[in-house]
Amino acid sequence: MPHTDKYTAEKIIDKIRRNTNGRKVQGVPFPLYVSIGYAMVENINTDIKEAQKTAENNMYREKLHHGRSKKSSIIKTLVNMLEARDIITQGHSLRTQSLAAKLAKMLNMSQRQIDDIKLLAIFHDIGKVGVPDMILFKKGPLTHEERLIMQRHTEIGHRIAVSSPELAHISDWILMHHEWWDGNGYPLGIKGEEIPIECRILAIVDAYDAMTKDRPYRAAMSHEEAIAELKRCAGTQFDPFLVELFLKVLEEEAQTA
């Protein structure tokens, strides 16, 4: 901007920020932030390319400074949306976190691994913010096309997690949490120990909690029915070794109840 002083440049930047705040993306109140850097060319002999480089460096510095807090607010917004739509509930999150942590401890996993699994238990279905309610809460069976739309939630969740410093390290697990032990899962069709153990743990724990609670398309199963279903699907949907360990977790819980 020719003949522009520092005061004017900062005033324009402030106007851009004020116009960005409070904007919505396709009707969704995502917090937006524009990282801006500027540099002044006060000497006619100064290389304009050097000034552009300085401005770019200032922009990246600001991006690093503000990125974490803004992306955290995006994640908080998404969690609130999930809760508002009953995609996740506090009770479900707490139960799956607790059971997953107990199963991880049986495997002598480190506290850091356990904390990451608990994080996965909260956010694995975050991609369902992109699934229409008419599919998400349909009482009857899904059509083939509706099933494909539902399955996209793993990829949507992966993209959301990759963009967040807090969730980037579990983004691949979010992508793969519906893979099956026998390779018939989605979206990659990987099998056996190709599937991260964190995903294999979550698959069992999440399935058990889902089966023992009411869903729009079916009534809750009993504890015994859910155990029978886990055993039936061991070796196909679930890691058979982890299923056996999980049954021991449930037995210990019953003894201490």
C-alpha positions as CSV (number, residue, x, y, z in Angstrom):
1,M,0.0,0.0,0.0
2,P,1.9,3.1,-1.2
3,H,2.2,6.1,1.1
4,T,0.9,4.1,4.1
5,D,2.4,4.7,7.5
6,K,2.6,2.2,10.4
7,Y,-0.4,3.7,12.1
8,T,-2.6,3.3,9.0
9,A,-1.4,-0.2,8.4
10,E,-2.3,-1.3,11.9
11,K,-5.7,0.4,11.6
12,I,-6.4,-1.6,8.5
13,I,-5.3,-4.9,10.1
14,D,-7.6,-4.2,13.1
15,K,-10.5,-3.6,10.7
16,I,-9.8,-7.0,9.0
17,R,-9.8,-8.7,12.4
18,R,-13.0,-7.0,13.6
19,N,-14.8,-8.1,10.4
20,T,-13.5,-11.7,10.8
21,N,-14.7,-12.1,14.4
22,G,-18.1,-13.6,14.8
23,R,-18.4,-14.8,11.2
24,K,-20.1,-18.1,10.5
25,V,-19.0,-20.8,8.0
26,Q,-22.1,-22.3,6.3
27,G,-24.1,-21.3,9.3
28,V,-21.8,-22.9,11.9
29,P,-20.2,-20.5,14.4
30,F,-16.6,-21.6,13.9
31,P,-14.1,-19.1,15.5
32,L,-12.0,-17.7,12.7
33,Y,-8.7,-16.0,12.9
34,V,-6.6,-14.3,10.2
35,S,-2.8,-14.2,10.9
36,I,-1.4,-10.9,9.5
37,G,2.1,-9.7,9.2
38,Y,3.4,-6.4,7.7
39,A,6.7,-4.6,7.0
40,M,7.4,-1.0,6.1
41,V,9.7,0.1,3.3
42,E,10.9,3.5,4.4
43,N,13.9,3.7,2.1
44,I,13.6,3.7,-1.6
45,N,16.8,1.7,-1.8
46,T,15.2,-1.1,0.3
47,D,14.5,-4.3,-1.7
48,I,10.8,-4.9,-1.8
49,K,11.4,-8.7,-1.7
50,E,13.2,-8.3,1.6
51,A,10.2,-6.4,3.0
52,Q,7.8,-9.1,1.8
53,K,10.0,-11.7,3.5
54,T,9.9,-9.8,6.8
55,A,6.1,-9.4,6.5
56,E,5.7,-13.1,5.9
57,N,8.0,-14.0,8.8
58,N,5.9,-11.7,11.1
59,M,2.7,-13.4,9.9
60,Y,4.1,-16.9,10.7
61,R,5.2,-15.7,14.1
62,E,1.7,-14.4,14.8
63,K,0.2,-17.6,13.5
64,L,2.3,-19.7,15.9
65,H,1.5,-17.3,18.8
66,H,-2.3,-17.4,18.3
67,G,-2.9,-20.7,16.7
68,R,-3.1,-22.9,19.8
69,S,-5.7,-20.8,21.6
70,K,-7.9,-20.3,18.5
71,K,-7.8,-24.0,17.5
72,S,-8.6,-24.9,21.1
73,S,-11.8,-22.8,20.9
74,I,-12.7,-24.6,17.7
75,I,-12.4,-27.9,19.4
76,K,-14.6,-26.6,22.3
77,T,-17.2,-25.4,19.9
78,L,-17.3,-28.8,18.2
79,V,-17.6,-30.7,21.5
80,N,-20.5,-28.4,22.4
81,M,-22.1,-29.1,19.1
82,L,-21.7,-32.9,19.6
83,E,-23.3,-32.7,23.0
84,A,-26.1,-30.5,21.8
85,R,-27.0,-33.0,19.1
86,D,-26.7,-36.0,21.6
87,I,-23.8,-37.5,19.5
88,I,-21.8,-37.8,22.7
89,T,-22.9,-37.5,26.3
90,Q,-20.9,-37.0,29.4
91,G,-22.0,-40.3,30.7
92,H,-20.8,-42.2,27.6
93,S,-17.5,-40.4,27.5
94,L,-16.8,-41.1,31.2
95,R,-17.7,-44.8,30.9
96,T,-15.7,-45.4,27.8
97,Q,-12.7,-43.5,29.2
98,S,-12.8,-45.5,32.4
99,L,-13.2,-48.9,30.7
100,A,-10.5,-48.1,28.1
101,A,-8.1,-47.0,30.8
102,K,-8.6,-50.2,32.8
103,L,-8.0,-52.3,29.7
104,A,-4.9,-50.3,28.8
105,K,-3.6,-50.8,32.4
106,M,-4.0,-54.6,32.0
107,L,-1.7,-54.3,29.0
108,N,0.9,-52.4,31.1
109,M,0.6,-49.3,28.9
110,S,2.2,-46.1,30.0
111,Q,0.3,-43.3,31.6
112,R,0.8,-41.1,28.5
113,Q,-0.7,-43.9,26.3
114,I,-3.6,-44.2,28.7
115,D,-4.2,-40.5,28.6
116,D,-4.2,-40.5,24.8
117,I,-6.7,-43.4,24.7
118,K,-9.0,-41.4,27.1
119,L,-8.7,-38.5,24.7
120,L,-9.6,-40.8,21.8
121,A,-12.6,-42.0,23.8
122,I,-13.9,-38.4,23.9
123,F,-13.2,-37.3,20.3
124,H,-13.4,-40.5,18.1
125,D,-16.9,-39.5,16.8
126,I,-16.1,-35.8,16.4
127,G,-16.6,-36.2,12.6
128,K,-20.3,-36.9,13.1
129,V,-20.8,-33.1,13.2
130,G,-20.8,-33.5,9.4
131,V,-23.5,-36.2,9.3
132,P,-27.1,-35.0,8.7
133,D,-29.5,-35.6,11.7
134,M,-31.9,-37.5,9.4
135,I,-29.2,-40.1,9.0
136,L,-27.6,-39.9,12.5
137,F,-30.9,-40.4,14.3
138,K,-32.8,-42.6,11.8
139,K,-34.8,-45.3,13.6
140,G,-34.8,-47.8,10.8
141,P,-31.9,-49.4,9.0
142,L,-29.7,-47.1,6.8
143,T,-29.8,-47.4,3.0
144,H,-26.5,-48.2,1.2
145,E,-26.1,-44.5,0.3
146,E,-26.9,-43.4,3.9
147,R,-24.4,-45.9,5.2
148,L,-21.7,-44.4,3.0
149,I,-22.4,-40.9,4.3
150,M,-22.3,-42.1,7.9
151,Q,-18.9,-43.8,7.2
152,R,-17.5,-40.5,6.1
153,H,-17.4,-39.4,9.7
154,T,-14.1,-41.0,10.3
155,E,-12.5,-39.0,7.5
156,I,-14.2,-35.8,8.6
157,G,-13.0,-36.4,12.1
158,H,-9.5,-37.0,10.9
159,R,-9.4,-33.7,9.1
160,I,-10.7,-31.8,12.1
161,A,-8.2,-33.5,14.4
162,V,-5.2,-32.8,12.1
163,S,-6.0,-29.1,12.3
164,S,-5.7,-29.0,16.1
165,P,-2.5,-29.2,18.0
166,E,-4.4,-30.9,20.9
167,L,-5.7,-33.7,18.7
168,A,-3.3,-34.0,15.8
169,H,-1.4,-36.9,17.5
170,I,-4.6,-39.0,17.7
171,S,-5.9,-38.0,14.2
172,D,-4.9,-41.3,12.6
173,W,-6.7,-43.3,15.3
174,I,-9.9,-41.3,14.7
175,L,-9.6,-42.2,11.0
176,M,-9.1,-45.9,11.8
177,H,-11.4,-46.5,14.8
178,H,-13.9,-48.5,12.7
179,E,-11.4,-50.9,11.2
180,W,-12.2,-54.6,11.8
181,W,-9.8,-57.3,12.9
182,D,-10.6,-59.4,9.8
183,G,-10.2,-56.4,7.4
184,N,-13.9,-55.8,6.7
185,G,-14.0,-52.4,8.4
186,Y,-13.6,-48.9,7.0
187,P,-12.2,-46.6,5.6
188,L,-8.8,-48.3,4.9
189,G,-9.7,-52.0,5.2
190,I,-6.6,-52.8,7.2
191,K,-6.7,-55.9,9.5
192,G,-5.2,-57.5,12.6
193,E,-2.2,-55.8,14.2
194,E,-2.1,-53.3,11.3
195,I,-4.8,-51.6,13.3
196,P,-3.3,-49.4,16.1
197,I,-3.9,-51.1,19.5
198,E,-5.6,-47.9,20.7
199,C,-8.3,-48.3,18.0
200,R,-8.7,-52.0,18.9
201,I,-9.2,-51.1,22.5
202,L,-11.7,-48.4,21.8
203,A,-13.7,-50.6,19.4
204,I,-14.4,-53.1,22.1
205,V,-15.1,-50.6,24.9
206,D,-17.3,-48.4,22.7
207,A,-19.3,-51.3,21.3
208,Y,-20.0,-52.6,24.8
209,D,-21.2,-49.3,26.1
210,A,-23.3,-48.7,22.9
211,M,-24.9,-52.1,23.2
212,T,-25.9,-51.7,26.8
213,K,-27.6,-48.3,26.2
214,D,-30.7,-47.4,24.2
215,R,-30.2,-46.2,20.7
216,P,-32.7,-44.6,18.3
217,Y,-32.8,-47.8,16.2
218,R,-32.9,-50.4,19.0
219,A,-33.4,-51.0,22.8
220,A,-30.4,-51.6,25.1
221,M,-29.1,-55.2,25.5
222,S,-28.5,-56.8,28.8
223,H,-24.9,-57.1,30.2
224,E,-25.0,-60.8,29.4
225,E,-26.3,-60.2,25.8
226,A,-23.5,-57.7,25.2
227,I,-20.8,-60.1,26.4
228,A,-22.2,-62.8,24.1
229,E,-22.1,-60.4,21.2
230,L,-18.5,-59.4,22.0
231,K,-17.5,-63.1,22.1
232,R,-19.4,-63.8,18.8
233,C,-17.5,-61.0,17.0
234,A,-14.1,-61.8,18.5
235,G,-11.8,-62.7,15.6
236,T,-14.0,-60.9,13.0
237,Q,-14.8,-57.3,14.3
238,F,-12.7,-57.4,17.4
239,D,-9.2,-58.4,18.5
240,P,-9.9,-61.8,20.2
241,F,-7.1,-61.4,22.7
242,L,-8.3,-58.0,23.8
243,V,-11.9,-59.3,24.1
244,E,-10.7,-61.9,26.6
245,L,-8.9,-59.2,28.6
246,F,-11.9,-56.9,28.5
247,L,-14.1,-59.6,29.9
248,K,-11.7,-59.8,32.8
249,V,-12.1,-56.0,33.3
250,L,-15.9,-56.4,33.5
251,E,-15.5,-59.3,35.9
252,E,-13.3,-57.2,38.2
253,E,-15.8,-54.3,38.0
254,A,-18.6,-56.6,39.0
255,Q,-16.7,-57.9,42.0
256,T,-15.9,-54.4,43.3
257,A,-19.4,-53.1,42.6
